[in-house]
Amino acid sequence: MSTNIFHQRIRASIVNESLQAALDANAERRVKGRIAALATLPNWRERRQHAHEVRADVIAHLGEYLKIFTGKLVENGFIVHRAADKADALKIILEITAGTASGPLLFVKSKSMISEEIELNLSLEALGHRVVETDLGEYIVQLRGEKPAHIITPAVHLRRQDVGKLFHEKFGIPYTEDVSILTSTARKILREVFLTADVGISGVNFGVAETGTLCMVTNEGNGRMVTTVPPVHIALMGMERLVPTLGDLALMLSLLARSATAQKLTVYTQLINSPRRLEETDGAQARHLIILDNGRSRLQNSPLQEALYCIRCGACLNACPVFRELGGHAYVGSDGSMAPYPGPIGSIVSPGLIGLEQFGHLAQASSLCGACKDACPVDIDLPRLLTRVRAGNTKEGNNKQAIGLSIQSKIGLQIYGGIAASPSLFSLAQRLAGLGARVVSPFSQWMWLPGITGWGYSKDFPRPAIKTFRNRFHSGDRDSLPRIKKTVIMGVKQKDLVAIELIKTKEILVERFSQELKAIGGQVYRVTPNHLTDSVIALIRERGMSTIMIWKSVPALDESRLTQEGIKAIRNGDPFVKAGITGAAVAIAETGTIVMPSGKGKPLSVSLLPEIHIAVIHSSQIVYSLEEAIQIKDVKDASATVLITGPSRTADIEMTLTIGVHGPKELVVFILE
């Protein structure tokens, strides 16, 4: 197997100054943000271990959970399909859409790594259909004819100048580097695509076995558009993406958002239980779920099984020192094709799903420093799995021959193995290697030899210490060694009991909710029921609006007063109306989230299409945690529920936070006292 193409991509990435700047900025902010976000969970380490156990249980009993899950889905009104591979998945999609229209179809997609894995866009376009990505980062790379460079941030390799030039060439707008203008341009163009699409395609972050619920998380609102506006919704899900219960889902969501984007909860968390019901005015009329194998059964029964625990947060990519130098486009197969999943987890999943011959060499692109394992929210032992791929220790490659190594490297490792087996030889080799390294280290940047080592190509070899760690330890020279601090962890149960006592009072819940929502860009007003209507009218007048969308019934809002003031109220979603007013079933104090189930007279598009979303909730409806909120009856019974945590947002262009992408730019919450 030749890995020359891989080496060429590595060298090209290292000398690309623009790429290096983009990757450094992304990694630094993502890593710091993840650490800060996890610090808001006092028991995050215990949650992480619990999440590992949940994922292990699911993968160990996957057949049983899939049976329960599919049974519930069918009971709820979903049409469920099983796809063995990518050809099977394409065939099913074509069968689903065969009677949709007489000519080529318009498919509108939200972000889905499964669709990248099976190369869905290329297959549909080859048949004459139009496929449009709607995640801003995905849309940008699609326009450039590229694949995503990161699981979470598809356009991480690009600068704002690249996007400005692209939009100028594609759409004829004046060249600009203003990220807000670029985002608004994409919003305007894609809004028409959403409204005219024949079929919406989405991924699935989690499937809940006990309820037959699909969970999808997005920040921009494109996922909500794809699953709400088109008449047909097709969801693609890897067969491993299950959790047993809603409680387990809450656990995973608390770790996923913090690890992926440093948020306590993504802006939009969707829970979909069924197609649109008879009394509802929006939502897909038909919902299909395609459960994909595509090598997962083989991976489940291999030494790489633990890779299936992954929840696709991308934290290991941001933490990996190798990925931070290369970027996702450097992870290519022996034939030059890009791996569907890059980074540490991708270097295991890609060869595990597709084959060692094609992608096994990617596991060599790791320092095995363990940063990926430390970052993983479900505690996957990524370094151990990477060494298994390197050794060819999979069901497919059970000969355990080293993968992706040159002959020189294989011989070197054999020699090292022999020396390391003898303590005396290893100690002698350490001393000799140290002396030699101290001699050559000043000249290492000129000593790069093609095919033998790439170290000097990108960095100098550091001069080793005079005394090895081993010698210092045995000689008693321990004062200079790093001190290992023992951290005392307070009992979680005791802390939780204190917290529960504190949050029993309504005022603390209201204050916490208000603080959290304001911190993420929302606006909060506390009013009495008698003053709500006047406050809403004043807000509408301030924004210069005369027409609003509104639910059939909003608590304490006098609709007749709106009419008297010359404000027209309409019930259904209208893309040209600037504001929508809704109620909510419950709110979550710890994340600043409002929870809105669908239902008769409660179209979810009212909170999605306008630029301003106004929500009304009573203070008694505020609970403390996500776990409490998603267990309420209204959420379980609804065809769909959306959890809204702030206004729509993105940071897909140079990590620049921009408010208002596909969903509302403003979220205003009135709390009734």
C-alpha positions in Angstrom: 0.0 0.0 0.0 1.3 3.4 -1.0 1.0 6.3 1.5 2.9 8.8 -0.7 -0.3 10.9 -1.2 -0.9 11.0 2.5 2.7 12.3 3.1 2.3 14.9 0.3 -0.9 16.2 2.0 0.9 16.4 5.3 3.7 18.5 3.9 1.3 20.7 2.0 -0.7 21.4 5.1 2.3 22.2 7.2 3.6 24.9 4.9 0.2 26.4 4.3 0.3 29.5 6.6 -3.3 30.4 6.1 -4.4 26.9 7.1 -2.2 26.9 10.1 -3.6 30.2 11.3 -7.2 29.0 10.9 -6.5 25.6 12.6 -4.7 27.3 15.5 -7.5 29.8 16.1 -10.2 27.1 16.0 -8.3 24.6 18.3 -7.4 27.2 20.9 -10.9 28.6 21.3 -12.6 25.2 21.1 -10.3 23.6 23.8 -10.6 26.5 26.2 -14.3 26.8 25.7 -14.8 23.0 26.3 -12.8 23.2 29.5 -14.8 26.2 30.8 -18.2 24.7 29.7 -17.5 21.4 31.5 -16.5 23.3 34.6 -20.2 24.3 34.9 -21.0 20.7 35.6 -19.7 19.9 39.1 -20.0 16.2 38.5 -18.9 16.1 34.9 -16.4 13.3 35.5 -19.0 11.1 37.0 -21.4 11.9 34.1 -18.6 11.0 31.7 -18.1 7.6 33.3 -21.9 7.1 33.3 -22.1 8.0 29.7 -19.3 5.5 28.9 -21.3 2.8 30.6 -24.5 3.7 28.8 -22.8 3.6 25.4 -21.1 0.3 26.3 -24.4 -1.3 27.3 -26.0 -0.1 24.0 -23.3 -1.5 21.8 -23.1 -4.8 23.8 -26.9 -5.3 23.3 -27.4 -3.4 20.1 -29.7 -5.9 18.5 -32.1 -5.8 21.4 -32.2 -2.0 21.6 -32.7 -1.7 17.8 -35.7 -4.1 18.1 -37.3 -2.0 20.8 -36.5 1.3 19.0 -37.9 0.3 15.6 -41.0 -1.1 17.2 -41.7 2.2 18.9 -41.0 4.1 15.7 -43.5 2.1 13.7 -46.0 2.5 16.5 -45.4 6.3 16.4 -46.0 6.5 12.6 -42.5 6.4 11.2 -41.6 4.3 8.2 -38.4 2.5 9.1 -35.9 1.1 6.6 -32.7 -0.9 7.2 -29.7 -0.2 4.8 -26.8 -2.7 4.7 -24.5 -0.3 2.8 -24.4 3.0 0.9 -25.9 1.5 -2.3 -28.8 0.1 -0.3 -29.4 3.5 1.4 -29.5 5.3 -2.0 -31.9 2.7 -3.4 -34.2 3.3 -0.4 -34.1 7.1 -0.8 -35.0 6.8 -4.5 -37.9 4.4 -3.7 -39.2 6.9 -1.0 -39.1 9.8 -3.4 -40.2 8.0 -6.6 -43.7 9.4 -6.6 -42.9 12.9 -5.2 -42.5 14.7 -8.5 -42.3 14.0 -12.2 -38.9 15.6 -12.7 -35.7 16.2 -10.8 -36.2 16.8 -7.1 -34.8 19.5 -4.8 -33.3 17.8 -1.7 -32.5 20.2 1.2 -30.1 18.8 3.8 -29.0 19.6 7.3 -25.6 18.5 8.5 -25.2 14.8 8.4 -21.9 12.9 8.7 -23.7 9.7 7.6 -24.5 11.4 4.3 -20.8 12.2 3.8 -19.9 8.6 4.7 -22.1 7.2 1.9 -21.4 10.1 -0.5 -25.1 10.8 -0.9 -24.9 14.2 -2.6 -22.7 12.9 -5.4 -25.1 9.9 -6.0 -28.2 12.0 -6.1 -26.7 14.7 -8.3 -25.4 12.1 -10.7 -29.1 11.2 -11.2 -30.1 14.8 -12.0 -31.4 15.8 -8.6 -30.4 19.0 -6.8 -29.0 18.7 -3.3 -28.4 21.8 -1.2 -26.5 21.8 2.1 -27.9 24.3 4.6 -25.5 24.4 7.5 -23.5 27.5 6.7 -20.1 25.7 6.9 -21.4 22.8 4.8 -22.9 25.2 2.3 -19.6 27.0 1.9 -17.6 23.9 1.2 -20.3 22.6 -1.1 -20.0 25.8 -3.2 -16.2 25.2 -3.3 -16.6 21.6 -4.4 -14.9 20.4 -1.2 -15.7 18.0 1.6 -16.0 19.1 5.3 -12.7 19.6 7.0 -14.0 19.0 10.5 -16.9 17.0 12.0 -18.3 20.1 13.7 -16.8 23.1 11.8 -16.8 22.1 8.1 -15.1 25.3 6.9 -12.5 25.4 9.6 -9.7 25.6 7.0 -11.1 28.8 5.4 -10.6 32.5 6.2 -13.2 35.2 5.8 -11.4 36.4 2.7 -12.0 33.0 1.1 -15.7 33.2 1.8 -15.9 36.8 0.6 -14.3 35.9 -2.7 -16.5 32.8 -3.0 -19.8 34.7 -2.5 -18.7 37.5 -4.8 -18.0 35.0 -7.6 -21.1 32.8 -7.0 -23.8 35.4 -6.1 -22.5 38.6 -7.6 -22.5 40.5 -4.4 -19.8 43.2 -3.7 -16.7 41.6 -2.2 -16.9 41.9 1.6 -15.1 40.4 4.6 -17.9 41.3 6.9 -19.1 38.0 8.4 -22.6 39.3 9.3 -23.2 40.3 5.6 -21.9 37.0 4.3 -24.2 35.2 6.8 -27.2 37.3 5.8 -26.6 36.6 2.2 -26.6 32.8 2.8 -29.8 33.2 5.0 -31.6 35.0 2.2 -30.6 32.5 -0.6 -31.3 29.4 1.5 -34.7 30.6 2.8 -36.1 30.2 -0.7 -34.5 26.7 -0.9 -36.2 25.7 2.3 -39.6 26.9 1.2 -39.5 25.1 -2.2 -37.8 21.9 -1.3 -39.4 18.6 -2.1 -37.6 16.5 0.5 -35.7 17.3 3.7 -32.8 15.1 4.7 -31.2 15.2 8.2 -28.9 13.2 10.3 -29.8 11.9 13.8 -27.7 12.6 16.9 -29.5 10.1 19.1 -32.4 7.7 18.9 -34.3 7.0 22.2 -35.2 3.3 22.4 -38.0 3.5 25.0 -40.0 6.2 23.2 -39.0 5.9 19.5 -37.8 9.5 19.6 -35.3 11.1 17.1 -33.1 13.8 18.6 -31.3 16.3 16.4 -29.2 19.3 17.6 -28.3 22.4 15.6 -27.4 26.0 16.3 -28.4 27.7 13.1 -32.0 26.5 12.7 -31.4 24.7 9.4 -32.2 21.3 11.1 -35.6 22.6 12.2 -36.3 24.0 8.7 -35.4 20.7 7.0 -37.6 18.6 9.3 -40.5 21.1 9.5 -41.1 22.8 6.1 -40.7 20.1 3.4 -43.6 17.6 3.1 -41.2 14.6 3.3 -38.5 14.1 5.9 -35.9 11.4 5.6 -33.5 10.9 8.6 -30.3 9.0 8.3 -28.9 7.3 11.4 -26.0 5.0 12.1 -27.3 1.9 13.8 -25.2 2.6 16.9 -26.6 6.0 17.7 -29.1 4.8 20.4 -29.7 5.6 24.1 -32.0 3.5 26.2 -34.1 6.3 27.9 -34.9 10.0 27.9 -32.9 10.3 31.0 -29.9 8.8 29.2 -30.5 11.3 26.4 -30.4 14.2 28.8 -27.0 12.9 30.1 -25.6 12.7 26.6 -26.9 16.2 25.6 -25.3 17.7 28.7 -21.9 16.4 27.6 -22.3 16.7 23.8 -22.9 20.5 23.6 -20.2 21.4 26.1 -17.6 19.2 24.3 -18.6 20.2 20.8 -19.3 23.9 20.9 -18.7 24.9 24.6 -22.5 25.5 25.1 -24.6 24.2 27.9 -27.1 23.2 25.3 -27.3 23.8 21.6 -29.7 26.5 20.4 -32.1 24.0 18.9 -32.6 20.5 20.3 -35.3 18.7 18.4 -37.3 15.7 19.7 -39.3 14.1 16.9 -41.8 11.4 17.8 -44.0 11.2 14.8 -45.1 12.8 11.5 -47.5 15.8 11.5 -50.8 14.9 13.1 -54.3 15.7 11.6 -54.9 18.8 13.8 -51.4 20.3 13.1 -50.5 22.8 10.4 -46.8 22.3 10.0 -44.2 19.5 10.2 -43.4 16.8 7.7 -46.5 14.8 6.6 -44.3 11.6 6.2 -41.2 10.7 8.2 -38.8 8.0 7.2 -35.8 6.7 9.1 -33.0 4.8 7.4 -30.9 2.9 9.9 -27.5 2.3 8.3 -25.0 -0.6 8.9 -22.3 0.1 6.3 -19.6 -1.9 8.3 -20.9 -1.2 11.8 -21.8 -4.8 12.5 -18.3 -5.8 11.5 -16.9 -3.0 13.8 -19.1 -4.1 16.7 -17.6 -7.6 16.5 -14.0 -6.4 16.3 -11.3 -5.2 18.8 -12.3 -1.7 17.7 -15.8 -2.0 19.1 -15.3 0.9 21.5 -15.1 3.3 18.6 -18.9 2.9 18.2 -19.4 4.7 21.6 -18.5 8.0 19.8 -21.2 10.7 19.9 -19.5 12.8 17.2 -18.6 15.9 19.2 -15.3 16.6 17.5 -13.5 17.3 20.8 -10.7 14.8 20.0 -10.0 16.6 16.7 -9.6 19.9 18.5 -7.3 18.4 21.2 -5.1 16.4 18.9 -1.7 18.1 18.2 -1.5 16.3 14.8 -4.9 17.3 13.6 -4.2 20.9 14.6 -1.3 20.9 12.2 -2.9 19.0 9.3 -6.7 19.7 9.2 -9.3 17.3 7.9 -8.4 17.4 4.2 -5.0 15.8 4.9 -6.6 12.5 6.0 -6.7 10.7 2.7 -6.8 7.0 1.7 -4.3 5.1 -0.3 -6.1 6.2 -3.5 -6.2 9.8 -2.6 -9.9 9.9 -1.5 -10.7 11.8 1.7 -11.6 9.8 4.8 -15.2 10.3 5.8 -14.1 10.9 9.4 -10.8 12.7 10.1 -8.8 13.1 13.3 -8.2 10.6 16.1 -11.6 9.0 16.0 -11.7 9.1 12.2 -8.3 7.2 12.1 -10.1 4.4 13.8 -13.6 4.6 12.4 -12.6 5.1 8.7 -10.4 2.0 8.5 -12.9 0.1 10.7 -15.9 0.8 8.5 -14.2 0.9 5.1 -11.0 -1.1 5.4 -7.4 -1.2 6.6 -6.0 -1.3 3.1 -7.6 2.0 2.3 -7.3 4.0 5.5 -5.3 2.0 8.0 -2.2 4.2 7.6 -4.1 7.2 9.2 -3.5 5.7 12.6 0.2 6.6 12.2 -0.8 10.3 12.3 -0.9 10.3 16.1 1.6 11.1 18.8 -0.4 8.8 21.2 -0.1 11.6 23.8 -3.6 10.8 25.2 -5.1 14.3 24.7 -7.9 12.8 22.6 -8.8 10.4 25.4 -8.8 13.2 28.0 -11.1 15.3 25.8 -13.6 12.5 24.9 -16.9 13.0 26.7 -17.7 9.3 26.8 -14.1 8.3 27.8 -13.2 6.2 24.7 -9.6 4.9 25.0 -8.6 6.3 21.6 -4.8 5.7 22.0 -5.4 2.0 22.6 -7.6 1.7 19.6 -5.1 3.6 17.4 -2.4 1.1 18.4 -4.7 -1.7 17.4 -5.2 -0.2 14.0 -1.5 0.3 13.6 -1.0 -3.4 14.5 -3.7 -4.5 12.1 -5.5 -5.9 15.1 -9.0 -5.9 13.6 -11.3 -8.7 12.4 -10.4 -7.7 8.8 -6.7 -7.5 9.5 -6.2 -10.3 12.0 -2.6 -11.0 10.9 -1.5 -8.2 13.1 0.9 -6.8 10.6 1.9 -3.2 11.2 -0.2 -0.8 9.0 1.1 2.2 7.2 4.8 1.9 8.2 7.9 1.9 6.0 10.2 -1.0 6.0 12.8 1.0 8.0 10.1 1.8 10.6 9.1 -1.8 11.0 12.7 -2.9 11.4 13.2 -0.1 13.9 10.2 -1.2 16.0 11.4 -4.8 16.0 14.8 -3.7 17.3 13.1 -1.4 19.9 11.0 -4.3 21.1 14.0 -6.5 21.6 15.9 -3.8 23.6 12.8 -2.8 25.6 12.4 -6.4 26.8 15.7 -6.2 28.7 15.9 -3.5 31.5 19.7 -3.4 31.3 19.8 -3.0 27.5 17.0 -0.4 27.7 18.9 1.6 30.3 22.1 1.5 28.2 20.2 2.5 25.0 18.7 5.5 26.9 22.1 6.8 27.8 23.5 6.3 24.3 20.5 7.8 22.7 20.6 10.8 25.0 24.3 11.5 24.2 23.6 11.1 20.4 20.6 13.3 20.5 22.4 16.1 22.4 25.0 16.1 19.6 22.6 16.2 16.6 19.7 18.3 18.0 21.2 21.7 17.1 21.4 20.5 13.4 18.1 18.5 13.3 16.2 21.0 11.1 18.7 20.3 8.3 18.7 16.5 8.8 15.3 15.5 7.3 15.7 12.4 5.2 12.8 11.5 2.8 11.1 8.2 3.6 12.9 7.8 7.0 11.7 10.7 9.2 9.6 13.8 8.8 10.6 15.3 12.1 13.1 17.9 10.9 10.8 18.9 8.1 8.5 20.8 10.5 10.3 21.3 13.8 13.6 21.0 15.6 14.5 18.0 17.8 14.7 19.3 21.4 17.9 18.7 23.3 17.4 16.0 25.9 18.0 16.4 29.6 21.5 15.3 30.8 20.0 12.8 33.3 17.1 10.6 32.3 13.9 10.3 34.4 14.9 6.8 35.3 18.3 7.9 36.7 16.8 10.9 38.5 14.1 8.7 40.1 16.5 6.0 41.3 19.1 8.4 42.5 16.6 10.2 44.8 16.7 13.4 42.7 13.0 13.9 43.1 12.7 17.5 44.1 12.8 18.6 40.5 10.1 16.1 39.4 6.6 17.4 38.8 4.4 17.1 41.9 1.2 15.1 41.6 -1.5 17.0 43.4 -4.2 14.9 45.0 -7.6 16.4 44.3 -10.3 15.9 46.8 -13.6 15.6 45.2 -16.6 16.6 47.4 -19.4 14.0 47.5 -21.7 14.6 44.6 -24.7 13.4 46.5 -24.1 15.9 49.3 -23.7 18.8 46.9 -26.8 17.7 45.0 -28.8 17.7 48.1 -27.7 21.3 48.9 -28.5 22.3 45.3 -32.0 20.8 45.5 -32.8 22.7 48.7 -31.7 25.9 47.0 -33.7 25.5 43.8 -36.9 24.8 45.6 -37.8 28.4 45.8 -39.4 29.9 42.7 -37.3 33.1 42.8 -34.0 31.3 42.5 -35.3 29.4 39.5 -36.5 32.6 37.8 -33.2 34.4 38.5 -31.1 31.5 37.2 -33.2 31.1 34.1 -33.0 34.9 33.4 -29.2 35.0 33.9 -28.6 32.0 31.7 -30.8 33.3 28.8 -29.3 36.8 29.0 -25.8 35.3 28.9 -26.5 33.6 25.5 -28.1 36.7 23.9 -31.8 36.4 24.9 -33.9 39.1 26.5 -36.0 38.6 29.6 -38.8 40.7 31.0 -40.7 39.9 34.2 -44.3 41.2 34.1 -47.7 40.6 35.8 -50.4 39.0 33.6 -52.3 42.3 33.6 -49.3 44.1 32.0 -48.3 41.5 29.5 -50.4 42.7 26.6 -49.2 46.3 27.0 -45.6 45.1 27.1 -46.0 43.1 24.0 -47.7 45.9 22.1 -44.9 48.3 23.1 -42.3 45.8 21.8 -44.1 45.4 18.5 -44.5 49.1 18.1 -40.8 49.6 18.9 -39.8 47.3 16.1 -42.1 49.0 13.7 -44.3 46.0 12.9 -48.0 45.7 12.1 -48.4 42.0 11.5 -47.4 39.1 13.7 -47.7 35.3 13.8 -49.3 33.9 16.9 -50.4 30.7 18.5 -54.1 30.1 18.9 -53.7 30.7 22.7 -50.9 32.5 24.5 -51.2 32.8 28.3 -52.5 36.2 29.5 -52.3 37.8 26.1 -55.4 39.7 25.1 -55.5 39.3 21.3 -58.5 41.6 21.0 -56.3 44.4 22.3 -53.8 43.7 19.6 -56.5 44.1 17.0 -57.7 47.4 18.5 -54.1 48.7 18.2 -54.1 47.9 14.5 -51.9 44.8 14.9 -52.9 41.9 12.6 -52.5 38.4 14.0 -52.1 35.4 11.7 -52.0 31.7 12.8 -49.7 30.0 10.3 -46.1 30.4 9.4 -45.4 33.2 7.0 -41.8 33.9 5.9 -42.4 37.6 5.4 -43.7 38.3 8.9 -41.1 39.6 11.3 -42.3 38.4 14.6 -43.9 35.3 16.2 -45.5 34.9 19.6 -45.8 31.6 21.4 -46.3 30.1 24.7 -44.1 27.3 26.2 -44.7 24.1 28.2 -41.7 24.5 30.5 -38.4 26.3 30.9 -35.0 25.1 32.1 -33.2 27.3 34.7 -29.7 25.7 34.4 -29.5 26.4 30.6 -31.9 29.3 29.9 -34.0 27.1 27.7 -37.7 27.2 26.7 -39.4 23.9 25.8 -42.1 24.0 23.1 -44.1 20.9 22.1 -46.1 21.0 18.9 -49.9 20.6 18.9 -53.2 21.9 17.7 -52.9 25.7 17.3 -49.2 25.5 18.2 -47.2 25.5 14.9 -43.5 25.3 15.5 -42.9 27.5 12.5 -44.1 30.5 14.5 -40.9 30.2 16.5 -38.7 29.5 13.5 -39.5 31.7 10.4 -39.6 35.2 11.8 -36.7 37.4 12.8 -38.1 37.9 16.3 -39.5 35.2 18.6 -41.5 36.3 21.6 -42.3 33.6 24.1 -44.5 33.8 27.2 -44.1 31.5 30.2 -45.4 31.5 33.8 -42.8 31.5 36.5 -44.3 28.3 37.9 -43.3 26.5 34.7 -39.6 26.9 35.3 -37.8 23.7 36.4 -34.1 23.3 37.2 -32.8 20.6 34.9 -33.0 19.2 31.4 -33.7 15.8 32.9 -36.9 17.1 34.5 -38.1 19.1 31.4 -38.0 16.3 28.8 -39.9 13.9 31.1 -43.1 16.0 31.2 -46.2 14.5 29.6 -46.6 17.3 27.0 -43.1 16.5 25.6 -43.6 12.8 25.5 -47.0 13.1 23.8 -46.2 15.7 21.2 -45.4 14.8 17.6 -42.3 17.1 17.9 -40.8 19.3 20.5 -38.1 21.9 20.2 -35.9 23.1 23.1 -34.7 26.7 22.3 -31.6 28.1 24.0 -31.1 31.6 22.8 -31.3 33.1 19.3 -30.0 31.3 16.1 -26.3 31.5 15.8 -23.2 30.3 13.9 -19.4 30.6 14.2 -18.6 28.7 10.9 -16.6 31.6 9.4 -13.3 32.1 11.3 -15.0 31.3 14.6 -16.8 34.6 14.5 -20.0 34.5 16.4 -22.9 35.7 14.3 -26.5 35.9 15.5 -29.4 35.1 13.3 -28.8 32.5 10.6 -31.9 30.5 9.6 -33.8 31.0 12.8 -34.8 34.2 14.7 -32.2 36.9 15.4 -33.9 37.8 18.7 -35.5 35.7 21.5 -37.6 37.7 23.9 -39.1 35.9 26.9 -41.8 37.4 29.1 -42.0 35.7 32.5 -45.4 36.0 34.1 -45.2 36.6 37.9 
